[in-house]
């Protein structure tokens, strides 16, 4: 098997609807990459000086998710980054494709290996729609010093998305981090997506015992999905001292909810 095929199979797997939900947040490389001239390419292939850096904490780290949102025809670049004094936890939310999404959560001393997506203003407007800004996520400016680009020195503002409801409180009324996200000085228990979804189902639908069927209902019944959102809002935990600032933006188009 050639190297390109190995990369394609790892980073762009063929997922069923159920696997798309439970395999979140999907594989992401630890190196810079770009979509350029209709292809996935290793390294930076576009000028970044006029682009807006967006911290990716969940599936936006992954090439397969960026392909869904932008396609290979959009010119984008991604660079590795380190997030300081925060962890990546399960949000008190459910996505349109059945995953329990990620959000940033303050955690003094913790560092997390993530990446930064460099977008044009037009691409950023599309990203706002896919993140359901104003409903599911706030667009935020990171506190200076909390994100470091690994490939080069950058002193400008870095932005991101943070769950509006907050994090999901598990059994001990504490958030849990995403097991697939690498970090150090971790203070929270880590679980995988399927375990998180099972916990969520047991809480919200105690008479439902089939995760496959429940995910199918979430994906195919928007009204039911929104009802779950409203229930989760009542249970969510919000950060006491967030290390980000909410940025007010005007949304153009239809949100993905």
C-alpha positions in Angstrom: 0.0 0.0 0.0 1.5 3.4 -1.0 1.9 6.2 1.5 -0.8 8.4 0.0 -3.4 5.6 0.3 -2.4 5.0 4.0 -2.9 8.7 4.7 -6.2 8.8 2.9 -7.5 5.7 4.8 -6.4 7.1 8.2 -7.5 10.7 7.8 -10.5 10.3 5.5 -12.2 7.1 6.6 -15.5 5.9 5.1 -17.8 6.3 8.1 -21.4 5.0 8.6 -23.8 7.4 10.3 -23.2 5.6 13.6 -19.4 5.7 13.3 -19.5 9.3 12.4 -21.2 9.9 15.7 -19.2 7.6 18.0 -15.7 8.1 16.3 -15.8 11.9 17.0 -13.5 13.9 17.0 -11.8 11.9 14.2 -8.0 11.5 13.4 -5.9 14.6 13.0 -2.2 14.8 12.0 0.4 16.4 14.3 1.8 18.4 11.4 0.8 21.4 9.3 -1.5 20.6 6.3 -3.4 22.4 3.6 -6.2 21.9 1.1 -4.7 23.3 -2.1 -5.7 22.9 -5.8 -8.3 20.2 -4.9 -5.9 18.1 -2.8 -4.8 17.4 0.8 -1.2 18.4 1.1 1.3 18.3 3.9 2.7 21.7 4.9 1.5 25.3 4.5 0.6 26.1 0.9 -1.1 29.5 1.3 -0.1 32.9 2.7 -1.4 33.3 6.2 -0.8 37.0 6.9 -4.4 38.1 5.9 -6.1 35.1 7.3 -7.9 34.7 10.7 -6.5 32.0 13.1 -9.2 29.8 14.6 -8.3 27.3 17.4 -9.8 23.9 16.7 -10.7 21.9 19.8 -12.9 19.1 18.4 -13.6 17.8 15.0 -12.4 20.9 13.3 -8.9 19.6 14.0 -9.6 16.7 11.5 -9.1 16.9 7.8 -12.3 14.8 7.2 -14.4 17.3 9.0 -12.9 20.2 7.2 -13.5 18.4 3.9 -17.2 18.2 4.8 -17.4 21.9 5.7 -15.2 23.4 3.0 -14.4 20.7 0.4 -10.9 20.3 -1.1 -11.7 23.2 -3.5 -11.4 25.7 -0.7 -7.8 26.8 0.0 -7.2 26.4 3.8 -4.2 25.8 6.0 -3.8 24.3 9.4 -0.9 24.5 11.8 -0.2 22.6 15.1 -0.8 24.6 18.3 -0.7 24.2 22.1 -3.5 25.4 24.3 -2.5 26.4 27.8 -4.5 26.4 31.1 -7.5 24.7 29.5 -8.7 21.3 28.6 -11.1 19.9 26.0 -14.3 18.5 27.4 -17.7 17.3 26.3 -20.2 20.1 25.8 -23.7 20.0 27.1 -24.9 19.7 23.5 -25.6 17.3 20.7 -24.6 17.8 17.0 -26.8 17.3 13.9 -24.8 14.2 13.2 -25.3 12.7 16.6 -22.0 13.4 18.4 -21.5 15.0 21.8 -19.2 17.9 20.7 -16.2 19.4 22.3 -15.6 22.7 24.1 -12.8 24.4 25.9 -12.8 24.3 29.7 -10.4 26.3 32.0 -7.9 24.0 33.8 -4.9 25.7 35.3 -1.6 24.0 34.4 -3.1 21.8 31.7 -1.7 21.9 28.1 -3.4 20.4 25.1 -2.1 19.5 21.7 -4.5 21.0 19.1 -4.2 23.0 15.9 -5.2 26.3 14.4 -7.2 26.7 11.2 -6.4 29.8 9.1 -9.5 31.2 7.3 -10.4 34.0 5.0 -13.3 36.2 6.0 -15.6 34.4 3.7 -14.6 31.0 5.1 -15.0 32.3 8.6 -18.6 33.3 7.8 -19.3 29.7 6.7 -17.6 28.4 9.8 -19.9 30.5 12.0 -22.9 28.8 10.3 -21.5 25.3 10.9 -20.8 26.1 14.5 -24.3 27.5 15.0 -22.9 30.7 16.5 -25.4 32.3 18.9 -27.2 29.0 19.5 -24.7 26.3 20.2 -21.4 28.2 20.3 -20.0 31.6 21.0 -17.3 33.0 18.8 -14.5 34.1 21.2 -11.1 35.8 21.3 -8.5 33.8 23.3 -6.7 35.4 26.2 -3.1 36.4 25.1 -0.6 33.6 25.8 -3.1 30.8 26.1 -2.4 29.5 22.5 1.0 29.0 21.0 1.5 28.3 17.3 4.2 25.5 17.1 5.6 26.1 13.6 6.4 29.9 13.9 6.1 32.9 16.2 2.7 34.6 16.1 1.7 37.5 18.3 -1.7 38.4 16.9 -5.2 37.5 18.2 -6.4 33.9 18.0 -10.1 33.1 18.0 -12.2 30.0 18.7 -15.6 28.6 19.5 -16.9 27.8 23.0 -20.1 26.1 24.0 -22.8 28.5 25.0 -24.5 26.1 27.5 -21.2 24.9 28.9 -20.0 21.4 29.7 -22.0 18.3 30.5 -21.9 17.3 34.2 -21.3 13.6 34.4 -21.8 11.3 37.5 -19.8 13.4 39.9 -21.1 16.7 38.5 -17.8 17.3 36.8 -16.9 17.6 33.1 -14.9 14.9 31.4 -12.3 15.4 28.8 -12.1 13.8 25.3 -9.9 10.7 25.5 -8.6 11.2 21.9 -7.2 14.6 22.6 -3.6 14.5 23.8 -2.6 16.7 26.8 -0.4 16.9 29.9 -1.0 17.9 33.5 -4.6 16.5 33.2 -7.0 17.1 36.1 -10.1 15.5 34.6 -11.1 11.9 33.8 -11.0 11.1 30.1 -13.6 9.0 28.2 -14.3 8.2 24.6 -17.2 9.5 22.5 -19.2 6.3 22.6 -19.0 6.2 26.4 -20.0 9.8 26.7 -23.0 9.2 24.4 -24.1 6.2 26.5 -24.0 8.3 29.6 -26.0 11.0 27.9 -28.6 8.5 26.6 -29.0 6.9 30.0 -29.7 10.3 31.6 -32.0 11.8 29.0 -33.7 8.6 27.8 -33.5 5.9 30.6 -36.0 3.6 28.8 -33.8 3.6 25.6 -31.1 0.9 25.6 -30.0 0.9 22.0 -27.4 3.6 21.2 -27.6 2.9 17.5 -31.3 3.6 17.3 -31.0 6.6 19.5 -28.4 8.2 17.3 -30.6 7.5 14.3 -33.5 9.3 16.0 -31.3 12.3 16.9 -30.0 12.7 13.3 -33.3 12.3 11.6 -35.6 14.2 13.9 -34.6 17.9 14.2 -37.4 18.7 16.7 -36.3 15.9 19.0 -32.7 17.1 18.7 -33.7 20.6 19.7 -35.7 19.3 22.7 -32.5 17.5 23.9 -30.6 20.8 23.5 -33.1 22.5 25.8 -32.8 19.7 28.4 -29.1 19.9 28.4 -29.0 23.6 28.9 -30.7 23.1 32.3 -28.0 20.6 33.4 -24.9 22.3 32.0 -21.9 23.7 34.0 -20.5 27.1 33.0 -16.9 28.2 33.7 -16.4 30.6 36.6 -13.3 32.3 35.2 -13.1 31.8 31.4 -9.8 32.7 29.7 -11.5 34.0 26.6 -13.7 36.9 25.6 -17.0 36.6 23.6 -16.9 38.4 20.3 -20.3 39.6 18.9 -20.8 38.7 15.2 -23.5 39.1 12.7 -24.5 35.8 11.1 -25.4 35.6 7.4 -27.2 32.4 6.3 -28.8 29.4 7.9 -27.3 27.8 11.0 -26.5 24.1 11.1 -28.4 22.8 14.2 
